[in-house]
Amino acid sequence: MSGTTRQGSVTGREFRLFWFGETTSLLGNGIAVVALPLVAVLTLHASTFVVGLLTSVAHLPWLVLGLPAGAWVDRLARRPVMLVADAVSFVAFLSVPIAAWADVLTIPHLLAAAFVCGCASVFFTTAQRAFLPTLLSDKELLAGNARLQGSQSTAEVIGPGLAGMLVQFFGAVAGLAANALSFLVSWLCLRAIRITEPPPPPPPEVRRRRLRTEVGDGLRFLFRDPVLRTLAAYSAVSNIALTAMSSIEVAFLVRTVGTGEAVVGAVLTLCGLGGVLGALLSHRLSRRYGSARAAVGCLLVAAPFTLLFPLTSQGAGLAFFVGGGVGVGAGAVAANIITDTFRQRYCPPDLIGRISASAAVISFGAITVGGLLGGTLGELCGVRETLWMMAGLQVSATAILLRSPIRRMHDFPESAVPLLATKGEHAIP
């Protein structure tokens, strides 16, 4: 296409290519979630603090680059940004197994690779969220998001199991080599998409504005909107708690519970079934109960399942960990699909990159804090004790939803009303 954007459907060639590339990349990430801490624990004999630090470092770029990335993405065509991000991630992850096979891998190298890939992820994620409404019609967005989230959930089911087998038979770094190849597949699929996406055409006065001003537009829109503000606040507290737990889960299962690498992969695979269930139910729940009620209900039901994680023990006691993972995953994934679709429909097209980036900075910035908190508390207080504390925080976070305007809504609003048109700014009452 030239000059105008063309929107397709979830059955069209362009979305199917995009979906396949994303699914492959997500599968690689699902492998890396287990393989990366196993490399730290088994190959480099890292402490619990370092294992938590890996998660923190991988998401630190959101605090540094997240806000300007949103403004940059709103000025550019989104697909080239994603192509560069895939290429950078491929090189960074491939460097780890190469260094390991050369017997020169160190903890600083592992941390640097996680940080570089985190930088690439900032731009890819921001561009992807802005690109999807171009690729799909408005009516297809919920179905498209459900398919992408379903792929992520399926990857979370298959990835840990594959990681466990790769580590068992080929060594810990083999999983990171597989993840690197997944970025190559994603890059090839993006290249094959035939849509020519023109750069967003902001008005001349917007083009001349400073980057700081453009970043401020996204932040103002986010914090003036009671719905977006509530979702951002809940996401921040929830991500601190959940990331603190997930950052030390491999160390917990291997060192505290005493499970082997293959069993760790199997347990995390079963936990991922919750995400698949959530992806399957999200559309049905939204239609039956209303989008706002369904999202809040899923999050309220999911939170108490975190209390099962610290009850985990060997043998049959692993069922507590699996039950917690399934419950949390089902509720969180279903809610994420519904709220992501709401944001894509609701935010003005010329601001969507900056608003998404602003929300992501809060969300992923909290992940940075959570990873560091999990590693620190795990080292100082004990891993099981840390799981209890973070489960309590996750349950407490639901008060943010219960005291917000969303609690009284049946459906999320469809669109925002631009009020500050004189300077290209947007706000809502």
BAMAR-697612 format. One record per residue (C-alpha): residue in three letters; chain; x, y, z. Coordinates in nm, 4 decimals. Layout:
  rest  kette         X         Y         Z
   Ala      A         X         Y         Z
...
END
This chain:
  rest  kette         X         Y         Z
   Met      A    0.0000    0.0000    0.0000
   Ser      A    0.1138    0.3591   -0.0385
   Gly      A   -0.0104    0.6702    0.1334
   Thr      A   -0.2828    0.4964    0.3293
   Thr      A   -0.2949    0.2102    0.5735
   Arg      A   -0.4753   -0.1107    0.4930
   Gln      A   -0.6446   -0.3108    0.7637
   Gly      A   -0.6953   -0.6840    0.7234
   Ser      A   -0.8321   -0.9719    0.9255
   Val      A   -0.6938   -1.2458    1.1466
   Thr      A   -0.7310   -1.4876    0.8542
   Gly      A   -0.5329   -1.2731    0.6090
   Arg      A   -0.1794   -1.3527    0.4920
   Glu      A   -0.0144   -1.0518    0.6572
   Phe      A   -0.1502   -1.1206    1.0039
   Arg      A   -0.0743   -1.4918    0.9727
   Leu      A    0.2897   -1.4118    0.8926
   Phe      A    0.3054   -1.1679    1.1825
   Trp      A    0.1396   -1.4205    1.4139
   Phe      A    0.3739   -1.7038    1.3131
   Gly      A    0.6832   -1.4903    1.3666
   Glu      A    0.5574   -1.3697    1.7018
   Thr      A    0.4644   -1.7228    1.8104
   Thr      A    0.8126   -1.8498    1.7264
   Ser      A    0.9761   -1.5620    1.9109
   Leu      A    0.7489   -1.6134    2.2103
   Leu      A    0.8377   -1.9816    2.2161
   Gly      A    1.2040   -1.8822    2.2264
   Asn      A    1.1304   -1.6467    2.5135
   Gly      A    0.9460   -1.9257    2.6938
   Ile      A    1.2613   -2.1352    2.6672
   Ala      A    1.4842   -1.8468    2.7795
   Val      A    1.2734   -1.7790    3.0910
   Val      A    1.3967   -2.1138    3.2258
   Ala      A    1.7280   -2.1434    3.0408
   Leu      A    1.8676   -1.8036    3.1451
   Pro      A    1.8446   -1.8587    3.5241
   Leu      A    1.9587   -2.2206    3.4782
   Val      A    2.2707   -2.0958    3.3012
   Ala      A    2.3301   -1.8663    3.5984
   Val      A    2.2615   -2.1365    3.8593
   Leu      A    2.4190   -2.4442    3.6951
   Thr      A    2.6936   -2.3058    3.4709
   Leu      A    2.8063   -1.9957    3.6604
   His      A    2.6930   -2.1021    4.0131
   Ala      A    2.5333   -1.7606    4.0704
   Ser      A    2.3728   -1.6553    4.3987
   Thr      A    1.9975   -1.6047    4.4438
   Phe      A    2.0574   -1.2293    4.4301
   Val      A    2.2235   -1.2563    4.0861
   Val      A    1.9378   -1.4751    3.9584
   Gly      A    1.6890   -1.2063    4.0618
   Leu      A    1.9166   -0.9368    3.9196
   Leu      A    1.8943   -1.1003    3.5750
   Thr      A    1.5201   -1.0317    3.5633
   Ser      A    1.5710   -0.6783    3.6912
   Val      A    1.8443   -0.5955    3.4381
   Ala      A    1.6374   -0.7331    3.1483
   His      A    1.3570   -0.4861    3.2264
   Leu      A    1.5709   -0.1911    3.3397
   Pro      A    1.5729   -0.0419    2.9851
   Trp      A    1.2019    0.0370    3.0249
   Leu      A    1.2904    0.2896    3.2932
   Val      A    1.5682    0.4408    3.0806
   Leu      A    1.4252    0.4239    2.7277
   Gly      A    1.0539    0.3571    2.7624
   Leu      A    0.9223    0.7140    2.7453
   Pro      A    1.1410    0.8455    2.4598
   Ala      A    1.0870    0.5172    2.2730
   Gly      A    0.7132    0.5869    2.2630
   Ala      A    0.7709    0.9300    2.1081
   Trp      A    1.0225    0.7924    1.8568
   Val      A    0.7883    0.5114    1.7543
   Asp      A    0.5066    0.7637    1.6950
   Arg      A    0.7383    0.9438    1.4490
   Leu      A    0.8429    0.6316    1.2528
   Ala      A    0.7030    0.3404    1.0584
   Arg      A    0.6694    0.0611    1.3123
   Arg      A    0.7793   -0.2460    1.1123
   Pro      A    1.1412   -0.1280    1.0534
   Val      A    1.1721   -0.0634    1.4270
   Met      A    1.0661   -0.4224    1.4993
   Leu      A    1.3085   -0.5586    1.2382
   Val      A    1.6057   -0.3811    1.3988
   Ala      A    1.4972   -0.4974    1.7449
   Asp      A    1.4792   -0.8617    1.6297
   Ala      A    1.8265   -0.8385    1.4738
   Val      A    1.9798   -0.6930    1.7918
   Ser      A    1.8173   -0.9599    2.0097
   Phe      A    1.9418   -1.2365    1.7789
   Val      A    2.3039   -1.1189    1.8070
   Ala      A    2.2891   -1.0585    2.1831
   Phe      A    2.1408   -1.3969    2.2720
   Leu      A    2.3652   -1.5850    2.0283
   Ser      A    2.6721   -1.4350    2.1967
   Val      A    2.5974   -1.6266    2.5195
   Pro      A    2.6260   -1.9853    2.3882
   Ile      A    2.9239   -1.8839    2.1729
   Ala      A    3.1010   -1.7496    2.4830
   Ala      A    3.0049   -2.0568    2.6844
   Trp      A    3.1329   -2.2972    2.4198
   Ala      A    3.4571   -2.0960    2.4122
   Asp      A    3.4688   -2.1251    2.7942
   Val      A    3.4751   -1.7471    2.8438
   Leu      A    3.1178   -1.6860    2.9639
   Thr      A    3.0904   -1.4705    3.2766
   Ile      A    2.8103   -1.3283    3.4898
   Pro      A    2.8736   -0.9729    3.3565
   His      A    2.8377   -1.1087    3.0004
   Leu      A    2.5070   -1.2737    3.0934
   Leu      A    2.3817   -0.9519    3.2535
   Ala      A    2.4940   -0.7454    2.9532
   Ala      A    2.3124   -0.9775    2.7109
   Ala      A    1.9950   -0.9517    2.9206
   Phe      A    2.0233   -0.5707    2.9245
   Val      A    2.0822   -0.5383    2.5461
   Cys      A    1.7881   -0.7669    2.4701
   Gly      A    1.5805   -0.5635    2.7144
   Cys      A    1.6640   -0.2470    2.5181
   Ala      A    1.5549   -0.4156    2.1955
   Ser      A    1.2363   -0.5376    2.3640
   Val      A    1.1403   -0.1801    2.4606
   Phe      A    1.1301   -0.0727    2.0971
   Phe      A    0.9788   -0.3966    1.9654
   Thr      A    0.6961   -0.4064    2.2195
   Thr      A    0.6117   -0.0367    2.1796
   Ala      A    0.6134   -0.0639    1.7992
   Gln      A    0.4135   -0.3868    1.7985
   Arg      A    0.1311   -0.2429    2.0063
   Ala      A    0.1081    0.0541    1.7705
   Phe      A    0.1426   -0.1647    1.4583
   Leu      A   -0.1373   -0.4115    1.5306
   Pro      A   -0.4238   -0.1600    1.4814
   Thr      A   -0.2718   -0.0904    1.1380
   Leu      A   -0.2595   -0.4590    1.0529
   Leu      A   -0.6145   -0.5406    1.1724
   Ser      A   -0.9521   -0.3714    1.1553
   Asp      A   -1.1023   -0.2407    1.4768
   Lys      A   -1.3494   -0.5299    1.4923
   Glu      A   -1.0647   -0.7819    1.4590
   Leu      A   -0.8461   -0.6382    1.7374
   Leu      A   -0.9872   -0.8502    2.0211
   Ala      A   -0.9533   -1.1686    1.8147
   Gly      A   -0.6006   -1.0706    1.7088
   Asn      A   -0.4939   -0.9939    2.0642
   Ala      A   -0.6463   -1.3212    2.1814
   Arg      A   -0.4464   -1.5140    1.9214
   Leu      A   -0.1224   -1.3393    2.0133
   Gln      A   -0.1836   -1.3870    2.3834
   Gly      A   -0.2825   -1.7476    2.3161
   Ser      A    0.0507   -1.7960    2.1427
   Gln      A    0.2295   -1.6465    2.4405
   Ser      A    0.0421   -1.8745    2.6780
   Thr      A    0.1104   -2.1784    2.4612
   Ala      A    0.4770   -2.0813    2.4490
   Glu      A    0.4759   -2.0607    2.8275
   Val      A    0.3429   -2.4167    2.8318
   Ile      A    0.5818   -2.5640    2.5754
   Gly      A    0.8870   -2.3428    2.6364
   Pro      A    0.9812   -2.4525    2.9899
   Gly      A    0.9481   -2.8186    2.8979
   Leu      A    1.1684   -2.7705    2.5930
   Ala      A    1.4146   -2.5748    2.8051
   Gly      A    1.4309   -2.8570    3.0588
   Met      A    1.4991   -3.1142    2.7863
   Leu      A    1.7569   -2.8960    2.6101
   Val      A    1.9380   -2.8342    2.9363
   Gln      A    1.9197   -3.2024    3.0307
   Phe      A    2.0623   -3.3319    2.7019
   Phe      A    2.2642   -3.0458    2.5503
   Gly      A    2.3584   -2.8149    2.8388
   Ala      A    2.2099   -2.4971    2.9832
   Val      A    2.3231   -2.2620    2.7040
   Ala      A    2.1455   -2.4653    2.4331
   Gly      A    1.8180   -2.3017    2.5324
   Leu      A    1.9598   -1.9557    2.4687
   Ala      A    2.0828   -2.0642    2.1245
   Ala      A    1.7274   -2.1767    2.0453
   Asn      A    1.5949   -1.8400    2.1632
   Ala      A    1.8385   -1.6572    1.9347
   Leu      A    1.7132   -1.8567    1.6351
   Ser      A    1.3538   -1.7669    1.7237
   Phe      A    1.4356   -1.3972    1.6747
   Leu      A    1.5727   -1.4807    1.3304
   Val      A    1.2440   -1.6471    1.2360
   Ser      A    1.0504   -1.3453    1.3613
   Trp      A    1.2724   -1.1153    1.1521
   Leu      A    1.2142   -1.3225    0.8376
   Cys      A    0.8363   -1.3205    0.8871
   Leu      A    0.8285   -0.9428    0.9360
   Arg      A    1.0348   -0.8987    0.6204
   Ala      A    0.7844   -1.1112    0.4250
   Ile      A    0.4847   -0.8929    0.5182
   Arg      A    0.3849   -0.7006    0.2045
   Ile      A    0.2159   -0.4057    0.3711
   Thr      A    0.4170   -0.0869    0.3226
   Glu      A    0.3514    0.1144    0.6338
   Pro      A    0.3985    0.4907    0.5947
   Pro      A    0.5351    0.6889    0.8894
   Pro      A    0.2581    0.8475    1.0982
   Pro      A    0.1822    1.1944    0.9580
   Pro      A    0.1782    1.4338    1.2565
   Pro      A    0.0827    1.7958    1.1898
   Pro      A    0.3769    2.0316    1.1109
   Glu      A    0.3557    2.1992    1.4516
   Val      A    0.3906    1.8584    1.6204
   Arg      A    0.6985    1.7691    1.4141
   Arg      A    0.8717    2.0829    1.5410
   Arg      A    0.7979    2.0094    1.9054
   Arg      A    1.0674    1.8883    2.1419
   Leu      A    1.0840    1.5210    2.2360
   Arg      A    1.0207    1.6080    2.6009
   Thr      A    0.6912    1.7741    2.5080
   Glu      A    0.5772    1.4740    2.3058
   Val      A    0.6634    1.2398    2.5921
   Gly      A    0.4637    1.4644    2.8241
   Asp      A    0.1548    1.4281    2.6029
   Gly      A    0.1476    1.0538    2.6596
   Leu      A    0.2045    1.0824    3.0334
   Arg      A   -0.0652    1.3510    3.0752
   Phe      A   -0.3191    1.1456    2.8844
   Leu      A   -0.2417    0.8387    3.0952
   Phe      A   -0.2575    1.0091    3.4359
   Arg      A   -0.5645    1.2241    3.3599
   Asp      A   -0.7657    0.9220    3.2544
   Pro      A   -0.9134    0.7407    3.5588
   Val      A   -0.9349    0.4030    3.3818
   Leu      A   -0.5851    0.4038    3.2338
   Arg      A   -0.4454    0.5421    3.5603
   Thr      A   -0.6067    0.2655    3.7656
   Leu      A   -0.4838   -0.0087    3.5338
   Ala      A   -0.1315    0.1351    3.5444
   Ala      A   -0.1299    0.1544    3.9248
   Tyr      A   -0.2565   -0.2016    3.9662
   Ser      A   -0.0115   -0.3289    3.7072
   Ala      A    0.2790   -0.1679    3.8916
   Val      A    0.2037   -0.3247    4.2316
   Ser      A    0.1046   -0.6596    4.0814
   Asn      A    0.4161   -0.6792    3.8669
   Ile      A    0.6412   -0.6107    4.1648
   Ala      A    0.4848   -0.9019    4.3504
   Leu      A    0.4618   -1.1485    4.0614
   Thr      A    0.8093   -1.0702    3.9274
   Ala      A    0.9672   -1.1003    4.2710
   Met      A    0.8194   -1.4515    4.2831
   Ser      A    0.8957   -1.5535    3.9255
   Ser      A    1.2541   -1.4235    3.9393
   Ile      A    1.3418   -1.6751    4.2119
   Glu      A    1.1100   -1.9621    4.1154
   Val      A    1.3841   -2.1632    3.9438
   Ala      A    1.6193   -2.1162    4.2404
   Phe      A    1.3281   -2.2079    4.4725
   Leu      A    1.2429   -2.5278    4.2866
   Val      A    1.6050   -2.6387    4.2389
   Arg      A    1.7632   -2.5383    4.5692
   Thr      A    1.4806   -2.5173    4.8253
   Val      A    1.2409   -2.7855    4.7013
   Gly      A    1.5172   -3.0029    4.5506
   Thr      A    1.3768   -3.0768    4.2018
   Gly      A    1.5861   -3.1610    3.8956
   Glu      A    1.6149   -2.9550    3.5771
   Ala      A    1.3699   -3.1696    3.3775
   Val      A    1.1129   -3.1581    3.6605
   Val      A    1.1467   -2.7790    3.6799
   Gly      A    1.0647   -2.7603    3.3101
   Ala      A    0.7669   -2.9945    3.3533
   Val      A    0.6279   -2.7979    3.6488
   Leu      A    0.6547   -2.4648    3.4688
   Thr      A    0.5008   -2.6228    3.1591
   Leu      A    0.1955   -2.7278    3.3586
   Cys      A    0.1747   -2.3790    3.5118
   Gly      A    0.1560   -2.2362    3.1608
   Leu      A   -0.1713   -2.4195    3.0959
   Gly      A   -0.3429   -2.1458    3.2937
   Gly      A   -0.2450   -1.8894    3.0344
   Val      A   -0.3860   -2.1045    2.7553
   Leu      A   -0.7125   -2.1341    2.9496
   Gly      A   -0.7251   -1.7585    3.0008
   Ala      A   -0.6678   -1.6907    2.6307
   Leu      A   -0.9484   -1.9280    2.5368
   Leu      A   -1.1954   -1.7764    2.7829
   Ser      A   -1.1187   -1.4039    2.7459
   His      A   -1.3493   -1.3339    2.4506
   Arg      A   -1.6361   -1.5345    2.5990
   Leu      A   -1.6041   -1.3703    2.9411
   Ser      A   -1.5895   -1.0223    2.7870
   Arg      A   -1.9036   -1.0801    2.5802
   Arg      A   -2.1001   -1.2383    2.8631
   Tyr      A   -2.0118   -1.0149    3.1580
   Gly      A   -1.8846   -0.6972    2.9919
   Ser      A   -1.5216   -0.6088    2.9317
   Ala      A   -1.4640   -0.4148    3.2553
   Arg      A   -1.6415   -0.6648    3.4794
   Ala      A   -1.4630   -0.9574    3.3163
   Ala      A   -1.1182   -0.7998    3.3526
   Val      A   -1.1673   -0.7048    3.7179
   Gly      A   -1.3268   -1.0409    3.8009
   Cys      A   -1.0371   -1.2338    3.6480
   Leu      A   -0.7805   -1.0363    3.8483
   Leu      A   -0.9725   -1.0722    4.1743
   Val      A   -1.0058   -1.4485    4.1309
   Ala      A   -0.6420   -1.4949    4.0299
   Ala      A   -0.4770   -1.3102    4.3207
   Pro      A   -0.5392   -1.5672    4.6025
   Phe      A   -0.3792   -1.8444    4.3950
   Thr      A   -0.0375   -1.6880    4.4683
   Leu      A   -0.0742   -1.8124    4.8266
   Leu      A   -0.0222   -2.1680    4.6993
   Phe      A    0.3364   -2.1109    4.5779
   Pro      A    0.5130   -2.1069    4.9170
   Leu      A    0.3303   -2.4272    5.0218
   Thr      A    0.5252   -2.6234    4.7580
   Ser      A    0.7258   -2.9300    4.8629
   Gln      A    0.8731   -3.2371    4.6938
   Gly      A    0.6616   -3.5032    4.5254
   Ala      A    0.2882   -3.4442    4.5499
   Gly      A    0.3598   -3.1067    4.7090
   Leu      A    0.4554   -2.9740    4.3650
   Ala      A    0.0811   -2.9659    4.2956
   Phe      A    0.0614   -2.6471    4.5048
   Phe      A    0.3030   -2.4720    4.2687
   Val      A    0.1183   -2.5986    3.9604
   Gly      A   -0.2200   -2.4970    4.1021
   Gly      A   -0.0935   -2.1508    4.1822
   Gly      A    0.0573   -2.1105    3.8372
   Val      A   -0.2577   -2.2235    3.6571
   Gly      A   -0.4860   -1.9970    3.8614
   Val      A   -0.2679   -1.6881    3.8362
   Gly      A   -0.1962   -1.7466    3.4666
   Ala      A   -0.5607   -1.7952    3.3663
   Gly      A   -0.6807   -1.4790    3.5378
   Ala      A   -0.3892   -1.2584    3.4386
   Val      A   -0.3866   -1.3603    3.0711
   Ala      A   -0.7616   -1.3199    3.0247
   Ala      A   -0.7472   -0.9754    3.1866
   Asn      A   -0.4439   -0.8740    2.9776
   Ile      A   -0.6195   -0.9590    2.6509
   Ile      A   -0.9259   -0.7560    2.7458
   Thr      A   -0.7324   -0.4515    2.8718
   Asp      A   -0.4856   -0.4507    2.5796
   Thr      A   -0.7763   -0.4454    2.3359
   Phe      A   -0.9374   -0.1634    2.5339
   Arg      A   -0.6203    0.0499    2.5097
   Gln      A   -0.5812   -0.0066    2.1348
   Arg      A   -0.9412    0.1005    2.0687
   Tyr      A   -0.9463    0.3815    2.3218
   Cys      A   -0.6231    0.5744    2.2665
   Pro      A   -0.5980    0.8341    1.9843
   Pro      A   -0.3922    0.6878    1.6942
   Asp      A   -0.1383    0.9723    1.6985
   Leu      A   -0.0726    0.9161    2.0691
   Ile      A   -0.0965    0.5387    2.0998
   Gly      A    0.2793    0.4791    2.0925
   Arg      A    0.3445    0.7345    2.3677
   Ile      A    0.0516    0.6239    2.5844
   Ser      A    0.1494    0.2576    2.5470
   Ala      A    0.5096    0.3426    2.6302
   Ser      A    0.4049    0.5437    2.9360
   Ala      A    0.1970    0.2530    3.0662
   Ala      A    0.4763    0.0084    2.9826
   Val      A    0.7361    0.2169    3.1684
   Ile      A    0.5246    0.1886    3.4819
   Ser      A    0.4501   -0.1797    3.4269
   Phe      A    0.7966   -0.2960    3.3210
   Gly      A    0.9675   -0.0548    3.5586
   Ala      A    0.7833   -0.2389    3.8352
   Ile      A    0.9208   -0.5645    3.6939
   Thr      A    1.2714   -0.4202    3.7341
   Val      A    1.1969   -0.3433    4.0984
   Gly      A    1.0338   -0.6836    4.1486
   Gly      A    1.3311   -0.8770    4.0120
   Leu      A    1.5729   -0.6881    4.2342
   Leu      A    1.3412   -0.7184    4.5348
   Gly      A    1.2945   -1.0923    4.4855
   Gly      A    1.6671   -1.1579    4.4636
   Thr      A    1.7480   -0.9352    4.7617
   Leu      A    1.4758   -1.0685    4.9921
   Gly      A    1.5504   -1.4252    4.8816
   Glu      A    1.9123   -1.3800    4.9853
   Leu      A    1.8364   -1.2010    5.3142
   Cys      A    1.5119   -1.3601    5.4356
   Gly      A    1.4937   -1.6915    5.2538
   Val      A    1.3239   -1.7878    4.9285
   Arg      A    1.0101   -1.9428    5.0776
   Glu      A    0.9615   -1.6479    5.3110
   Thr      A    0.9914   -1.4111    5.0143
   Leu      A    0.7166   -1.6018    4.8321
   Trp      A    0.4848   -1.5550    5.1318
   Met      A    0.5505   -1.1809    5.1460
   Met      A    0.4954   -1.1285    4.7745
   Ala      A    0.1774   -1.3389    4.7724
   Gly      A    0.0407   -1.1092    5.0423
   Leu      A    0.1318   -0.8047    4.8346
   Gln      A   -0.0456   -0.9475    4.5287
   Val      A   -0.3668   -1.0087    4.7229
   Ser      A   -0.3475   -0.6578    4.8718
   Ala      A   -0.3097   -0.5042    4.5241
   Thr      A   -0.6707   -0.5940    4.4409
   Ala      A   -0.7799   -0.3053    4.6673
   Ile      A   -0.6680   -0.0685    4.3885
   Leu      A   -0.9321   -0.2183    4.1587
   Leu      A   -1.2035   -0.2355    4.4237
   Arg      A   -1.1640    0.1351    4.5095
   Ser      A   -1.1554    0.2559    4.1468
   Pro      A   -1.4266    0.3686    3.9006
   Ile      A   -1.3726    0.0474    3.7003
   Arg      A   -1.5518   -0.1513    3.9732
   Arg      A   -1.8822    0.0134    3.8741
   Met      A   -1.8384   -0.0291    3.4971
   His      A   -1.9971   -0.2969    3.2827
   Asp      A   -1.7793   -0.2292    2.9759
   Phe      A   -1.4687   -0.0211    2.9216
   Pro      A   -1.5307    0.3029    2.7249
   Glu      A   -1.4758    0.2775    2.3479
   Ser      A   -1.2945    0.6041    2.2780
   Ala      A   -1.1502    0.9125    2.4419
   Val      A   -1.2621    1.2692    2.3702
   Pro      A   -0.9881    1.5098    2.2575
   Leu      A   -1.0194    1.8353    2.4513
   Leu      A   -0.6879    2.0142    2.4030
   Ala      A   -0.6811    2.0467    2.0280
   Thr      A   -0.4997    2.3770    2.0094
   Lys      A   -0.1539    2.2333    2.0712
   Gly      A   -0.2069    1.8810    1.9456
   Glu      A   -0.2619    1.7580    2.3027
   His      A   -0.5343    1.5222    2.4195
   Ala      A   -0.7069    1.4812    2.7519
   Ile      A   -1.0350    1.3514    2.8844
   Pro      A   -1.2626    1.4816    3.1572
END
